[in-house]
Amino acid sequence: MRLGSLTLSSNLFLSPLAGYTNLPFRLVLREIGGVGLCTTDLVNARSLLGKNPKALKLIETNATDSPLAVQLFGSVPEEMRDAAAYLESIGVASVDINMGCPVKKVCKVGGGSAMMTELDKTAALVRGMVNAVKIPVTAKMRLGWDADNLTAPDLARTLEDVGVQAIFVHGRTREQGFGGTVNLAGIRAVVAAVKAIPVIGNGDIITPQAAKKMFDATGCAGVSIGRGAFYNPWIFQHTRHYLKTASLSPSDGERAGVRGELPPEPSFAERVRVMCRHLDLMVEVFGEELGCRMFRKVAPWYAKRFGPAHVFNKRVVQVATRAEFHTVLDDYTHWRQQFLDDRGELLPRFQLPPMVASFMQAEVPAAARREAIPVPQGPVEVW
């Protein structure tokens, strides 16, 4: 698909996750495949212009991390304009404006979801950014401030008029935060509100089936995946395959592939391989001490599909070196064998049910449902 002048290989996007969608994680996803565009953590425009080391680390990239979008937040038009121009000058492919972050720290300075409450002011700020750069400028928003103020359709139409090349919309309000049900009808209203630019749906895409449901129910041009990617780095590759097989032409009078073909779940060995690759990249980018410390909050997410993993989780949150991590992993792999059958697969009583998106709960038997995916713990002040 296309975002203005930018051609993408896939209509599947990585959403920003504060504290998590750093360079190592993006590289892991790109190596697995299926993602069309990755977006950085949200970055304060003022900090970026001031060359704050933390802000510069958030946008760190390399040649294989492409195409890349940087998400900016801020409320001062000149700062947002100049930050966009700076990003263009260093080769960033696209600039995204955060209008969806529900956290008070972002909203109280007029950024994030607060930008949805003053359409004229927001439009003027965005127009300045669009006029300052040639790369695509996009906007990420929620449906509105609360259920009584679903301003996303009006805002999307306004932003299209000032030159935004795509709208990313999370199907929840600012009031909902990351809880409650994603409102597919709300996303569909945003799709209907714009004339020509693509609308990218977001929220609870934790399985390929959820992605297809969002496409079918909203008419969106793409989906953006955040927590689902952190929970399952294979989701882009699997979703792309599922969507492709779901759209196969009828064969021999039958609607072949209508439901889509789900690739097999990654094996334990494959999950471990990718987890170790992720750690290696963390050490490479952040150094061993900081990289291992940061990985303490990452490893338990991989372990969510290991089966019983409390022994691993208890120890991995204390590792300080790569060698310590591999000792913990080796010990855990040996301990885990008691839960396996003769083929090395988890015994039925230890197998985990699939995740179910909030907007698909009614379609799944109660016994097969699983709790909604939690919000990763980290720098919560910027969530």
N, C-alpha and C positions, 0 to 999 in steps of 0.2 A: 504494500500500500504506500501512499504518499502523504507526507506532511509538507505542504507547500512544495519547495524545491527538493526536499529530502525524500529519496526513495528507500523504502525499508524492505527487507526480505521476508518479514512476517508481520502480522497484525496483532502480535502478542507482545506486551510491554511489561517491563519491570517497574513497579511503583517505588517511590522513595520510602525507605524505612529508616527513621532516624537512628543512627548508631549501628546499622547493619548493612545497608547497601553500599558498602565501601568497595574499593578496588578489588580486594581478594574475592569477595562474594560475587561481584559482577563477572570476574574472570572465570570462576567456577561455573556459573550459569552459561556463559558463552561457550565454554569447552563442552558442556553437555549438549547444548544446542536448542534451537527453537525460538529464542527470544529475538524480537526485531529491534527494539530500542531499550536501552537501560538508562535510568535516571538516577542521579546522585541523591544523597541525603539533602534535605533542605538546607540552604546556605543563606546566611544573613548578608544582604547586599552591602551594607555598610562595612561589615567585617572583611568581606572580600576585597573591597576597594582599599581598605586599610592594610591589606596584605597580612591579616591576622594568620599566624601559623596554623591554627586549628581550621580556619576556613579554607586555606590553601590545601590542607591535607584532605578535606572533604571532597575536593575536586581533582585529586591526584588521579592520573590515568596513564595509559601507555598505548602503543600502537595497536595492540590486539583488543583494546577496550573501545570498540567502535561499531556503530555510531553511538555517541554518548550525548545525553541531555543533562543539563545542570538545572536544578530547581532552586529558584531564588524566592526569598520572602523579604518583605519590607513595605513601607508605606510612603517613603519619600520619593517622588517621581524622578528627581535628578539622580539619586543613588541607584534606583532600579535601572534607569536608562544607561548610566555609565557602567554599571556592573554587566549588563547585557552586552554592551560594546566590548568590554574587556574580554568576556568569554568568547565572543566571536573572534577576537584577535588572536586567541591562543588555540583556535581550532575546534572549539566545541560545536557540535552539529546542530543543537537546538537549545532554546532556553524555555524553561517551564516556570510559570508563576504560581506560587502556592497561594490558593484561595480556599483551601480545604482544611488546613490544620486546625483542630478544635481546641488546642491547648491554650490556656490563659496567657502564658508567657508570650506566645506569638500574637494572639488576638489583641492583647492590651496595647500593643504598639501599632495597631491598625493593620497587621498582616493576617495571613491565614483566612479563617472563616469571616473575620470582621470585614474583609473586602467585599463580601457579598451584600452588605447592608447599605452601601453607598454607591449606587451604580454609576452616577455621573463622575464622581471623583475617581473611581476605579477605572472607568473608560479612559479618562484623560491620562492617567498614569500609564496604562497599557499602550495607548496611542504613541506616547513618547518613546516607549521601548521598541515598538514595531518600526517606527520611522528611523530609529538609530541603527538598525541592523538589517542584514540581508538574509540571515538564517531564520528558520521558522521560530516564531514565538507561540507557545501554547499556554493553556491555563488549566490548572487542576482545581476543581471546586467540589463542594458538597451540594446536596439538594437545597439547602437553605440553612438559616440559623436555627430554626425549630420547625415543628409540624405546621405551625400557623404562618410561617414565612418561607415558602418554597420558591425562592427567587432564582433558582438555577436557570430555568428556561429564559427568563427575561435577561439575565446576565449573559448567558451564552449568545443570545441574539445580538446584544449590544457589543460584545467582544468580537463577534464575527464582523460586525460593521466597521470596527477600527483595525481589522487586519490580523486577528489571531487565526492561526492555521489549523488548530484542533482544540477540542475541549475534552478534558478528562473529568469524568464526574463519578464521585463516590456516592453510591445509592443510600446514604444516610445523611441526617442533618447534623449540624454542629452539636446540638443538644444530645443526640444519641451517642456521640463519641464513637466507640468501636463495638457497641452492644446493639441488641435489637436486630430486627430483620431488615435486610437490604431491600429497598423499595424499587422493584424493577419497573413499575409503572412510572415512577418519578424519572428514571433514566430515559424511558421511552419518550416522556414529555420533552426532555432536552433534545433528543434526536429530532423530534418533530419541530422544534423551535428554530433550528438553524436551517440555512438555505443550502449550503454546499459543503461546508467543512466537515470532516469526520468527527464523530463523538465516540470517545473511548470509555466503555463502562468499567467500573471498579467496585470491589466490595465482595468479600467472601468467595472469591474464585479459588477454591481449594481442591478442586478436581476437574478433569476434562469435561465431565458431564455438567458441572456448574458453569463452565465457560460456554458450552453450547446452549444451555438454558438461557444465559444472559443474551447471547447473540439472537436467539430465536424470539425471546420475549420483548426485546427492546429495539431491535434493528440497528444496534450499534455497529460501528465499523471495525472495532477492535476491542480487546479487553486488556486491562492492566492488572497485574497480579503482584501483591505485596506479601502479606503474611503466608499465603499459600506457597510462594516460592521459597520462603525461608524454611517452612515445614517440609517441603518436597522440592528440591532443586531440579528434579526431572519433569516438573509439571509443564514447562513450555514444550519440551520435546514430545511428551505424551499427549498434550492437548492438540498440538499440531497434527499428530498422526490420527487422533480421534476425529478431529474435524474433517480431515481429508477423507478418511474412510466413511464418514457419515454422509458425505456428499457424492459418493460414487454413483454412476449412472445405473439405472435399472438393468438387470441382466436376466435373460430367459424368462421374462414376464414377472420377475420378482424384484422387489425394491432392495437390491443388494446393498448392504452396508449402511442402511438408513440409521441404525442405532449407533453406529460407530464401533470401531475396534479398539479396545483398550490394550495397550502394551502390558506385558507382565510387570508386576512390581519389581523394583530392583532387589537383587539378592542382598543378604547381609554383607557379603564380601564386597559387593559394588558400593554399598552405602559406606562401608569402612574406607574403601579406596578414595571416594570423593571427600569424605570427612578429613582424611589425612592430607589430601591435596589442598583442601581449604586451609588447614593449619600451616602447611608449608608456605602458602601464599601470604598468610598473616605474618609469619615470621619474616618473610622476604620484604614485605612492605613496611611493617612496623617495628622490626627488630624482635629478637627472641623474647625478651622480658615483657614488653608491652603486648606483642602479638599473642603470647601464651595467656597473658592475663585477660585480654579481650576474648580469647577463644573459650574461656571458661563459661561464658554465657551462650556460646554457639554450639558446643558439643552436645549439650543435653537436648537440643532440638533434633539433631541427627538421631539421637538415642530414642526419640519418641516412637520410631518404627522398629526398634531392635527387639521388642518384646520386653520381658522383665529387665529393668536396667537401673534399679535403685542403687545397686552396688557401684556401677559405673558413674552415675550422676553424683553420688556423694563424694567420690574421690576426684573426679575430673574438674570440679570447681575449685580445686586447690593446686592444680599443676602450675609450675613456674618455668618449666623447661620442656622442650620437645621430647627429650629422653624420658622425663617423668610421664608425659602423656602416653608414650608408647608402652611404658611399663603398666600403666593403668589399663590401657586397651588390651594388652596381652593377658593380664590377669582376668579381666572381664570376659574375654573370649573363651577362656578356659572355664570360668564359672557358669557361663551361659549354656554350656553343653548339656546341662541337666534338664533343660527345657526343650530339647530337640528330639526328633524321632530318628529312625535309622538312616533317613535320607539327609539329615542335617537341617530339616525344616522345623519350625516351631510346632510343638504339639497343639492340636486344635484349641485346647482350653486357654492357651497363651497367645493365640493369634488375635490381632487387633482389628476391630471393625473399621470400615472406611469412614473418612470424614464426610460430613454432610453439610452443605451450605445452608445458611439460615432460610433462604428462599426456596429450598427443596425439602425441608423437613417433612412436609405433609406427604411427599411422594415415597417416603422410605418407612418401612415397618419400624415400629417403636423399638423392637429388640435389636435392630441393626443400626440405630442412630448412635451418634457419638457427640460429645460436647463440642460446641463451637470452638474453633481454634483460638487460643488466647493471644493477647497482645504481648509481644516479646518485652521482657523487662530490660531496661537500659537507661539511656539518657531521657527519662520520662519528661523532663522539663521542656523538651522540644517536640513531644508527641502532639 
